[in-house]
Amino acid sequence: MEKRLVLAIVLSFLLLLVWQLVLVKKSPELQTAAEQTVPVQTGQVQPVPEQKKADVAAPQPPAQKADKPLNIKQISASGEDKITLDTSLYQAVWSNKGGVLTSWKLRKHKNEKKEFLDLVPLSAKDAGVYPFSLYDDAPDSVKAGLQGIVSSAYNSALYKVTGSSGEVRDGEKAEIRFNYADGKELEIEKIFTFYGGRYDFDIAVAIRRNGQPVEPRILWGPGIGNPSESELKQSFGSGGGTTVFASNSLYRVDEKKYKPEQSAFNFVTWAAYDDNYFAAMFLPAAAGGGTAAFLKEDVENKASYFFLSAANPGKAFVGPKDFDALTAFGHDAKKIVRFGFFGFIAEILFVTLKFIHKFVPNWGFAIIILTFIIKVLFFPLTYHSTKSMAKMADLQPKIKALRAKYKKSKTDIAQRRQMNEEMMKLYKENGVNPAGGCLPMILQIPVFFGLFSLLRVAIELRQSPWILWIKDLSIKDPLYITPLLMGATQFISQKMTPTTADPAQARMMLIMPVVMTFFFMNFQSGLVIYWLTSNVLQIGQQYIMNRMMHKKKVESHGKPRKK
């Protein structure tokens, strides 16, 4: 049983290293050419077949020109203009050149330089493509790739603007309208409606070519935000990528694990370009869902550019992955906060942690109090586990005697059966459950993983200080003090806990605190604080339990004789 417990603990922590691989379901494989003739059931998520490198769907043939002139009136601006909207949550800057977003600075979140965090990547200027550019799926543009997006009339035109810069107070709304027509065949209208005090806004995009409607596809990218190298190294969360919610399933494609055949989707409820803490999410205007794709453009002598393409968007949410804000937004948007396999446990712990924070306005101390509550709730299980392990330790001499009696049990099935029968009889006579020592500990593993996921993705902990040298609970301890203390307290706790292992195995078990210390070196300091606090409380609990068990042993065997 001791070996199984060690194996369970080791496997649990090995799972932490590959946790990123199982946070969400992998996107489905693209159909092969032969499979494309198979009917698709309504509501199923099926990827869009890949035609060329940057295809989202099969390019539409150009619409036939009308026999009679369409009399399209030319609409454009004489020069580039910037429109700035200020709200209590963000400052947005739009350009009428392409009708695109050039800046989206969050007022409640800062970057490393303590400036308002901008979700529009600086690389957009180098790429020549800003968020809310339009993807032209005409064959020539598709072949041209990134250059086709930049040079497309969709994004190089100077749009006429209706609406002006200004402040949008909470409860108010404002509208910006971009219009363009080339006077020949192309007409484009983009309408954005903003609401003060909210990260979401409405989108309406209409494109007509030769009088025929063309499905609009907007782009977000390249990337999201501007994380520095140090931020990327310190963060334990995932990097940038696309998260898609379709048919009640969540799919994730990371930039580092990009595969074209796994990056296009149909029947999308929403699609987002996101990282660990921030997201640009798009909902289709069509009630039955839409299509979305994650695109990669390789540029010579430059890093790859990644874009999210969303067809016919009706709404957008651009901001932090704040659980409450996403819950209020609806559309199952809160699922983008990836709490992992034990998400329901993580949500309960998160609600509890936020409740504590109302009274203790320091997230580090709130984590400590939450740990104390968890320890109190699990005390009966911990006590039962310790008690079972102590009883098993007392029975070890008799168990060893049985094993010595049946020396051939490993090869003789009859002897093994007889030894097991006597072993179970021994357990029954002494009221011992062989699984009683490890089962309560295994039951606590989901809570640990739930808390691990919570502390990994909760934006509330980002840049939140605790005490002294710990300035950010979402990154590792810069001085490694808390991981070392955690390892030391783990060693003390382990030495105090009764064990059924022989001396050699017990010595081997002492390597676990060292292993865990190395595991936790690069974990978020918030998670290390939880485990350190848990160890300290465990030492106190173990001391109390050892005294209680010793007192019961004395009472059951009479008072010890005085020397």
C-alpha positions as CSV (number, residue, x, y, z in Angstrom):
1,M,0.0,0.0,0.0
2,E,2.9,2.3,0.8
3,K,4.4,1.7,-2.7
4,R,1.0,2.5,-4.3
5,L,0.7,5.7,-2.3
6,V,4.2,6.8,-3.4
7,L,3.3,5.9,-7.0
8,A,0.0,7.9,-6.8
9,I,1.9,11.0,-5.5
10,V,4.6,10.8,-8.1
11,L,2.2,10.4,-10.9
12,S,0.1,13.3,-9.6
13,F,3.0,15.6,-9.8
14,L,4.2,14.3,-13.1
15,L,0.7,15.2,-14.4
16,L,1.4,18.8,-13.5
17,L,4.1,18.9,-16.1
18,V,1.8,17.8,-18.9
19,W,-1.3,19.6,-17.6
20,Q,-1.2,22.0,-20.5
21,L,-1.7,19.1,-22.9
22,V,-5.0,18.0,-21.3
23,L,-6.6,21.3,-20.3
24,V,-9.0,21.2,-23.2
25,K,-9.9,18.8,-25.9
26,K,-7.9,18.7,-29.1
27,S,-9.4,20.1,-32.2
28,P,-10.8,17.4,-34.6
29,E,-8.8,16.3,-37.5
30,L,-9.7,17.7,-40.9
31,Q,-11.5,15.4,-43.3
32,T,-9.6,13.8,-46.1
33,A,-10.7,14.2,-49.6
34,A,-12.4,10.9,-49.5
35,E,-14.2,11.6,-46.3
36,Q,-15.6,14.9,-47.5
37,T,-18.5,13.2,-49.2
38,V,-19.8,11.8,-45.9
39,P,-22.8,13.8,-44.7
40,V,-22.2,16.0,-41.6
41,Q,-24.7,15.7,-38.8
42,T,-26.4,18.9,-37.7
43,G,-24.7,20.4,-34.7
44,Q,-21.4,18.5,-35.0
45,V,-18.1,20.3,-35.0
46,Q,-16.5,19.6,-38.4
47,P,-13.4,21.4,-39.6
48,V,-13.4,23.3,-42.9
49,P,-11.3,21.4,-45.5
50,E,-8.0,23.1,-46.2
51,Q,-7.4,24.2,-49.8
52,K,-4.3,26.4,-49.6
53,K,-2.1,27.7,-46.8
54,A,-4.3,30.6,-45.8
55,D,-7.7,29.3,-46.9
56,V,-10.6,29.4,-44.4
57,A,-13.2,28.1,-46.8
58,A,-13.2,27.4,-50.5
59,P,-12.8,30.8,-52.3
60,Q,-16.0,32.1,-53.8
61,P,-15.9,32.8,-57.6
62,P,-16.2,36.5,-58.4
63,A,-19.8,37.6,-58.7
64,Q,-21.0,38.2,-62.2
65,K,-21.2,41.8,-63.1
66,A,-24.6,43.2,-63.7
67,D,-25.7,43.9,-67.3
68,K,-26.7,47.4,-66.2
69,P,-24.5,49.8,-64.2
70,L,-25.1,49.7,-60.5
71,N,-24.6,53.4,-60.0
72,I,-22.5,52.9,-56.9
73,K,-21.6,56.2,-55.4
74,Q,-18.0,56.6,-54.3
75,I,-17.6,56.9,-50.6
76,S,-14.2,57.5,-49.0
77,A,-12.2,59.9,-46.8
78,S,-9.5,62.3,-48.0
79,G,-7.0,61.3,-45.3
80,E,-6.3,59.0,-42.4
81,D,-8.1,59.8,-39.2
82,K,-8.0,58.4,-35.6
83,I,-11.1,58.0,-33.4
84,T,-10.5,57.5,-29.6
85,L,-13.1,56.1,-27.2
86,D,-12.6,56.3,-23.5
87,T,-14.5,54.2,-21.0
88,S,-14.0,53.2,-17.4
89,L,-12.5,49.9,-18.5
90,Y,-10.4,50.7,-21.6
91,Q,-9.3,53.3,-24.2
92,A,-9.8,52.2,-27.8
93,V,-8.2,53.9,-30.8
94,W,-9.6,53.2,-34.3
95,S,-8.2,54.2,-37.7
96,N,-10.4,54.9,-40.7
97,K,-7.6,53.4,-42.9
98,G,-9.2,50.0,-43.2
99,G,-11.6,50.7,-40.3
100,V,-9.3,48.8,-37.9
101,L,-8.4,48.9,-34.2
102,T,-4.9,50.3,-33.5
103,S,-5.0,50.3,-29.7
104,W,-7.1,48.7,-26.9
105,K,-5.6,49.7,-23.6
106,L,-7.0,48.2,-20.4
107,R,-7.3,50.7,-17.6
108,K,-7.4,48.1,-14.8
109,H,-4.4,46.0,-16.0
110,K,-0.8,47.1,-16.4
111,N,2.3,45.8,-18.3
112,E,5.8,45.4,-16.8
113,K,6.4,49.1,-17.2
114,K,3.2,49.8,-15.1
115,E,1.5,51.3,-18.2
116,F,-2.0,50.5,-19.3
117,L,-1.8,47.1,-21.0
118,D,-2.5,47.2,-24.7
119,L,-4.1,44.1,-26.2
120,V,-3.3,45.2,-29.8
121,P,0.1,43.7,-30.5
122,L,3.0,45.9,-31.6
123,S,3.7,43.4,-34.3
124,A,0.5,44.5,-36.1
125,K,2.4,47.6,-37.4
126,D,5.2,45.4,-38.8
127,A,2.8,43.0,-40.3
128,G,0.7,45.8,-41.7
129,V,-2.5,44.0,-40.4
130,Y,-4.4,45.3,-37.4
131,P,-7.3,43.7,-35.5
132,F,-10.6,44.0,-37.4
133,S,-9.0,43.9,-40.8
134,L,-11.1,42.0,-43.3
135,Y,-10.0,38.8,-44.9
136,D,-10.6,38.8,-48.6
137,D,-11.1,35.3,-49.8
138,A,-10.9,36.2,-53.5
139,P,-8.4,33.8,-55.2
140,D,-5.8,36.4,-55.9
141,S,-5.8,37.6,-52.3
142,V,-5.6,34.0,-51.0
143,K,-2.6,33.3,-53.1
144,A,-0.9,36.4,-51.9
145,G,-1.2,35.4,-48.3
146,L,-0.3,38.2,-45.8
147,Q,0.5,40.6,-48.6
148,G,-2.9,40.0,-50.0
149,I,-4.5,41.0,-46.7
150,V,-2.4,44.1,-46.5
151,S,-3.0,45.3,-50.1
152,S,-6.7,44.3,-50.3
153,A,-9.0,47.2,-50.9
154,Y,-10.8,46.0,-47.8
155,N,-7.9,47.2,-45.6
156,S,-6.0,49.8,-47.6
157,A,-9.1,52.0,-48.3
158,L,-9.8,55.2,-46.4
159,Y,-13.2,54.8,-44.9
160,K,-15.6,57.7,-44.2
161,V,-16.3,57.9,-40.5
162,T,-19.6,58.6,-38.7
163,G,-19.0,59.2,-35.0
164,S,-16.3,61.0,-33.1
165,S,-13.8,60.7,-30.3
166,G,-15.2,61.0,-26.8
167,E,-15.9,59.4,-23.4
168,V,-18.5,56.7,-23.0
169,R,-19.7,56.7,-19.4
170,D,-21.1,53.6,-17.7
171,G,-24.6,53.0,-18.8
172,E,-24.1,55.0,-22.0
173,K,-23.5,53.7,-25.5
174,A,-21.7,55.1,-28.6
175,E,-21.5,54.1,-32.2
176,I,-18.7,54.3,-34.8
177,R,-19.6,53.7,-38.5
178,F,-17.1,53.2,-41.3
179,N,-18.2,53.3,-44.9
180,Y,-16.4,52.8,-48.1
181,A,-17.4,52.4,-51.8
182,D,-15.0,52.4,-54.7
183,G,-17.7,53.7,-57.1
184,K,-17.4,50.6,-59.3
185,E,-18.2,47.3,-57.6
186,L,-17.2,47.3,-53.9
187,E,-19.2,48.6,-51.0
188,I,-18.3,48.0,-47.3
189,E,-19.9,49.1,-44.1
190,K,-18.6,48.5,-40.5
191,I,-20.6,49.4,-37.5
192,F,-19.4,49.1,-33.9
193,T,-21.6,49.8,-30.9
194,F,-19.9,50.3,-27.6
195,Y,-21.3,50.2,-24.0
196,G,-19.8,52.0,-21.1
197,G,-18.6,49.8,-18.3
198,R,-18.5,46.6,-20.5
199,Y,-15.8,44.9,-22.4
200,D,-18.2,43.6,-25.0
201,F,-19.6,45.5,-28.0
202,D,-21.7,44.8,-31.1
203,I,-20.4,44.4,-34.6
204,A,-22.2,44.7,-38.0
205,V,-20.1,44.3,-41.1
206,A,-21.6,44.3,-44.6
207,I,-19.8,43.7,-47.9
208,R,-21.3,43.9,-51.4
209,R,-19.4,43.2,-54.6
210,N,-21.3,44.0,-57.8
211,G,-24.4,44.3,-55.7
212,Q,-24.1,40.8,-54.3
213,P,-23.4,40.2,-50.6
214,V,-20.1,38.7,-49.5
215,E,-19.7,37.0,-46.2
216,P,-17.4,39.2,-44.1
217,R,-14.4,37.6,-42.3
218,I,-12.7,39.7,-39.7
219,L,-9.2,39.1,-38.4
220,W,-7.6,39.5,-34.9
221,G,-3.9,39.4,-34.8
222,P,-1.1,39.0,-35.1
223,G,-1.1,37.6,-31.6
224,I,-2.7,39.2,-28.6
225,G,-1.0,41.7,-26.3
226,N,2.7,42.3,-25.9
227,P,4.1,40.0,-23.3
228,S,7.9,40.4,-22.7
229,E,10.4,37.6,-22.8
230,S,10.6,37.7,-19.0
231,E,6.8,37.5,-18.6
232,L,6.7,34.5,-21.0
233,K,9.4,32.7,-19.0
234,Q,7.9,33.4,-15.6
235,S,4.3,32.5,-16.6
236,F,3.3,28.9,-16.0
237,G,0.2,29.3,-18.1
238,S,-0.2,28.7,-21.8
239,G,0.9,31.1,-24.5
240,G,-1.2,32.6,-27.2
241,G,-3.5,30.6,-29.3
242,T,-7.1,30.1,-30.3
243,T,-9.9,28.7,-28.1
244,V,-13.1,27.6,-29.8
245,F,-16.4,26.7,-28.2
246,A,-18.7,24.7,-30.5
247,S,-21.5,22.1,-29.8
248,N,-20.8,22.3,-26.1
249,S,-17.1,21.3,-26.6
250,L,-14.0,23.3,-26.0
251,Y,-11.1,23.2,-28.5
252,R,-7.6,24.7,-28.2
253,V,-4.9,25.4,-30.8
254,D,-1.7,26.9,-29.4
255,E,0.7,28.9,-31.5
256,K,3.6,26.5,-30.6
257,K,1.5,23.5,-31.6
258,Y,-0.1,24.9,-34.7
259,K,-1.3,22.4,-37.3
260,P,-3.2,23.7,-40.3
261,E,-5.3,20.5,-40.5
262,Q,-6.6,21.1,-36.9
263,S,-7.3,24.9,-37.1
264,A,-10.6,25.4,-38.9
265,F,-14.1,25.0,-37.4
266,N,-17.7,25.0,-38.3
267,F,-20.8,25.6,-36.0
268,V,-18.9,27.9,-33.7
269,T,-20.6,29.4,-30.7
270,W,-17.6,31.6,-30.2
271,A,-14.0,31.8,-31.1
272,A,-11.2,33.7,-29.3
273,Y,-7.6,34.6,-29.6
274,D,-6.4,34.3,-26.1
275,D,-3.5,33.7,-23.7
276,N,-3.5,32.8,-20.0
277,Y,-5.2,36.0,-18.9
278,F,-6.7,38.0,-21.8
279,A,-8.9,37.3,-24.8
280,A,-10.4,38.7,-27.9
281,M,-13.6,36.7,-28.4
282,F,-16.0,36.8,-31.3
283,L,-19.6,35.6,-31.6
284,P,-21.2,35.0,-35.0
285,A,-24.3,37.0,-35.9
286,A,-26.0,33.9,-37.2
287,A,-28.0,32.0,-34.6
288,G,-26.8,28.6,-35.8
289,G,-23.2,29.4,-35.3
290,G,-20.5,30.4,-37.7
291,T,-17.0,29.4,-39.0
292,A,-13.6,30.3,-37.6
293,A,-10.0,29.5,-38.4
294,F,-6.6,29.9,-36.9
295,L,-4.2,31.1,-39.6
296,K,-0.4,31.2,-39.7
297,E,1.7,33.3,-42.0
298,D,5.4,32.7,-42.3
299,V,7.4,35.8,-43.3
300,E,11.0,35.5,-44.4
301,N,13.6,36.6,-41.8
302,K,10.7,37.3,-39.4
303,A,8.8,35.4,-36.8
304,S,5.5,33.7,-37.9
305,Y,2.3,35.7,-37.6
306,F,-0.8,34.2,-36.3
307,F,-4.4,35.4,-36.9
308,L,-7.9,34.4,-35.8
309,S,-10.4,34.6,-38.6
310,A,-14.1,34.8,-37.6
311,A,-16.9,34.8,-40.2
312,N,-19.8,37.3,-40.0
313,P,-19.2,38.4,-36.4
314,G,-22.1,39.9,-34.4
315,K,-20.5,40.5,-31.0
316,A,-17.0,40.8,-29.5
317,F,-15.5,40.7,-26.0
318,V,-12.0,42.2,-25.8
319,G,-10.5,42.2,-22.3
320,P,-9.4,40.2,-19.3
321,K,-10.6,36.7,-18.7
322,D,-12.4,37.9,-15.6
323,F,-14.7,35.1,-14.6
324,D,-17.5,37.4,-13.3
325,A,-17.4,39.6,-16.4
326,L,-17.5,36.6,-18.7
327,T,-20.3,35.0,-16.7
328,A,-22.3,38.3,-17.0
329,F,-21.6,38.3,-20.8
330,G,-23.2,34.9,-21.1
331,H,-22.9,32.6,-24.2
332,D,-20.9,30.2,-22.1
333,A,-18.0,32.6,-22.4
334,K,-16.8,31.7,-18.9
335,K,-15.6,28.4,-20.3
336,I,-12.6,30.2,-21.7
337,V,-11.2,30.4,-18.2
338,R,-9.7,26.9,-18.4
339,F,-10.1,25.4,-14.9
340,G,-9.2,22.0,-16.2
341,F,-10.7,18.5,-15.6
342,F,-11.8,19.4,-12.0
343,G,-13.3,22.7,-13.1
344,F,-16.4,22.4,-11.0
345,I,-14.2,22.1,-7.9
346,A,-12.0,25.0,-9.0
347,E,-15.1,27.1,-9.5
348,I,-16.3,26.4,-5.9
349,L,-12.8,27.2,-4.5
350,F,-12.7,30.4,-6.6
351,V,-16.0,31.6,-5.3
352,T,-14.8,30.9,-1.8
353,L,-11.5,32.6,-2.3
354,K,-13.2,35.7,-3.7
355,F,-15.6,35.8,-0.7
356,I,-12.6,35.6,1.7
357,H,-10.9,38.4,-0.3
358,K,-13.8,40.7,0.5
359,F,-12.8,40.7,4.1
360,V,-9.0,40.1,3.7
361,P,-7.9,42.4,0.8
362,N,-4.7,40.6,0.2
363,W,-4.8,37.6,-2.1
364,G,-1.8,35.9,-0.4
365,F,-3.5,35.9,3.0
366,A,-6.8,34.9,1.4
367,I,-5.1,31.8,0.0
368,I,-3.7,31.0,3.5
369,I,-7.2,31.3,5.0
370,L,-8.7,29.2,2.2
371,T,-6.0,26.5,2.9
372,F,-6.9,26.6,6.6
373,I,-10.6,26.0,5.7
374,I,-9.7,23.1,3.4
375,K,-7.5,21.6,6.2
376,V,-10.3,21.8,8.7
377,L,-12.8,20.2,6.3
378,F,-10.4,17.4,5.5
379,F,-9.3,16.9,9.1
380,P,-11.7,13.9,9.7
381,L,-10.3,12.2,6.5
382,T,-6.7,13.0,7.5
383,Y,-7.2,11.7,11.0
384,H,-8.8,8.5,9.7
385,S,-5.9,8.1,7.3
386,T,-3.2,8.6,10.0
387,K,-5.1,6.3,12.4
388,S,-5.2,3.5,9.7
389,M,-1.5,4.0,8.9
390,A,-0.6,3.8,12.6
391,K,-2.6,0.6,13.0
392,M,-1.0,-0.9,10.0
393,A,2.4,0.1,11.4
394,D,1.6,-1.8,14.7
395,L,0.6,-4.9,12.6
396,Q,3.8,-5.0,10.6
397,P,5.6,-7.6,12.9
398,K,2.6,-10.0,12.5
399,I,2.4,-9.3,8.7
400,K,6.1,-10.0,8.3
401,A,5.7,-13.2,10.3
402,L,2.9,-14.3,7.9
403,R,5.0,-13.6,4.9
404,A,7.9,-15.6,6.5
405,K,5.5,-18.4,7.1
406,Y,4.4,-18.5,3.5
407,K,7.8,-18.1,1.8
408,K,6.6,-19.7,-1.5
409,S,3.6,-17.5,-1.8
410,K,5.1,-15.7,-4.8
411,T,5.2,-18.9,-6.9
412,D,2.7,-21.1,-5.1
413,I,-0.9,-20.0,-5.8
414,A,-2.3,-22.1,-3.0
415,Q,0.1,-20.6,-0.4
416,R,-0.7,-17.1,-1.7
417,R,-4.4,-17.7,-1.3
418,Q,-4.0,-19.0,2.2
419,M,-1.7,-16.2,3.2
420,N,-4.2,-13.6,1.9
421,E,-7.0,-15.2,3.8
422,E,-5.0,-15.1,7.0
423,M,-3.9,-11.5,6.3
424,M,-7.6,-10.4,5.8
425,K,-8.5,-12.2,9.0
426,L,-5.7,-10.3,10.8
427,Y,-7.0,-7.0,9.4
428,K,-10.6,-7.8,10.4
429,E,-9.6,-8.8,14.0
430,N,-7.7,-5.6,14.5
431,G,-10.2,-3.4,12.7
432,V,-7.8,-2.3,10.0
433,N,-8.7,-1.3,6.4
434,P,-5.7,-1.8,4.2
435,A,-6.9,1.0,1.9
436,G,-7.8,3.3,4.8
437,G,-4.4,5.0,4.8
438,C,-4.2,6.1,1.2
439,L,-7.9,6.4,0.1
440,P,-8.5,9.7,2.1
441,M,-5.3,11.2,0.6
442,I,-6.4,10.2,-2.9
443,L,-9.8,11.9,-2.3
444,Q,-7.9,15.2,-1.7
445,I,-6.1,15.0,-5.1
446,P,-9.0,16.6,-7.0
447,V,-9.0,19.5,-4.6
448,F,-5.3,20.0,-5.2
449,F,-5.7,19.9,-8.9
450,G,-8.7,22.2,-8.7
451,L,-6.8,24.7,-6.7
452,F,-3.7,24.3,-8.9
453,S,-5.8,25.2,-12.0
454,L,-7.5,28.1,-10.2
455,L,-4.3,29.7,-9.1
456,R,-2.9,29.2,-12.6
457,V,-5.6,31.1,-14.5
458,A,-7.2,33.5,-12.0
459,I,-6.4,37.0,-13.4
460,E,-7.1,38.4,-9.9
461,L,-3.7,37.1,-8.8
462,R,-1.8,38.7,-11.7
463,Q,0.6,41.3,-10.4
464,S,-1.0,40.9,-6.9
465,P,1.6,41.2,-4.2
466,W,1.8,39.2,-0.9
467,I,4.6,40.4,1.4
468,L,8.1,41.7,1.1
469,W,9.9,40.1,-1.9
470,I,6.7,38.5,-3.4
471,K,5.3,41.1,-5.7
472,D,3.3,38.9,-8.0
473,L,1.4,35.8,-6.9
474,S,1.0,34.6,-10.5
475,I,4.7,34.0,-11.1
476,K,7.4,32.1,-9.3
477,D,9.1,33.2,-6.1
478,P,12.1,35.2,-7.4
479,L,14.2,34.2,-4.4
480,Y,13.0,30.6,-4.1
481,I,12.4,31.1,-0.4
482,T,8.9,29.7,-0.2
483,P,9.7,26.5,-2.3
484,L,12.7,25.8,0.0
485,L,10.5,26.3,3.1
486,M,7.8,24.1,1.5
487,G,10.4,21.3,1.1
488,A,11.6,21.6,4.6
489,T,8.1,21.5,6.1
490,Q,7.2,18.6,3.8
491,F,10.2,16.7,5.3
492,I,9.2,17.4,8.9
493,S,5.6,16.4,8.2
494,Q,6.7,13.2,6.6
495,K,8.9,12.3,9.5
496,M,6.0,12.8,11.9
497,T,3.6,10.6,9.9
498,P,3.3,6.9,10.8
499,T,4.5,4.6,8.0
500,T,4.1,1.0,7.2
501,A,7.3,0.9,5.1
502,D,10.5,-0.9,6.1
503,P,13.4,1.3,7.0
504,A,14.9,1.2,3.5
505,Q,11.6,2.2,1.9
506,A,11.1,4.9,4.6
507,R,14.5,6.4,3.6
508,M,13.6,6.3,0.0
509,M,10.4,8.2,0.8
510,L,12.4,11.0,2.2
511,I,13.4,11.9,-1.3
512,M,9.9,13.1,-2.0
513,P,10.3,16.5,-0.3
514,V,13.4,17.1,-2.5
515,V,11.5,16.1,-5.6
516,M,8.5,18.3,-4.7
517,T,10.8,21.2,-4.0
518,F,12.2,21.1,-7.5
519,F,8.7,20.7,-8.9
520,F,7.6,23.8,-7.1
521,M,10.6,26.0,-7.9
522,N,8.9,27.5,-11.0
523,F,5.3,27.2,-9.9
524,Q,3.3,30.3,-9.2
525,S,4.1,31.7,-5.7
526,G,0.4,31.6,-4.9
527,L,0.4,27.8,-5.3
528,V,3.6,27.4,-3.3
529,I,2.0,29.5,-0.5
530,Y,-0.9,27.2,-0.5
531,W,1.3,24.1,-0.3
532,L,3.6,25.6,2.3
533,T,0.6,26.6,4.5
534,S,-0.8,23.2,4.1
535,N,2.4,21.6,5.3
536,V,2.6,23.9,8.3
537,L,-1.0,23.1,9.3
538,Q,-0.3,19.4,8.6
539,I,2.6,19.5,11.1
540,G,0.3,21.0,13.7
541,Q,-2.5,18.4,12.9
542,Q,0.0,15.6,13.0
543,Y,1.3,16.6,16.4
544,I,-2.3,16.7,17.8
545,M,-3.2,13.4,16.1
546,N,-0.1,11.7,17.4
547,R,-0.9,12.8,20.9
548,M,-4.5,11.6,20.6
549,M,-3.5,8.2,19.3
550,H,-0.8,7.8,22.0
551,K,-3.4,8.7,24.6
552,K,-5.8,6.1,23.3
553,K,-3.1,3.5,23.2
554,V,-2.2,4.2,26.8
555,E,-5.8,3.9,27.8
556,S,-6.3,0.6,26.0
557,H,-3.2,-1.0,27.4
558,G,-3.2,0.5,30.9
559,K,-0.9,3.1,32.3
560,P,2.8,2.5,31.5
561,R,4.8,1.2,34.5
562,K,7.0,3.8,36.2
563,K,10.7,3.1,36.2
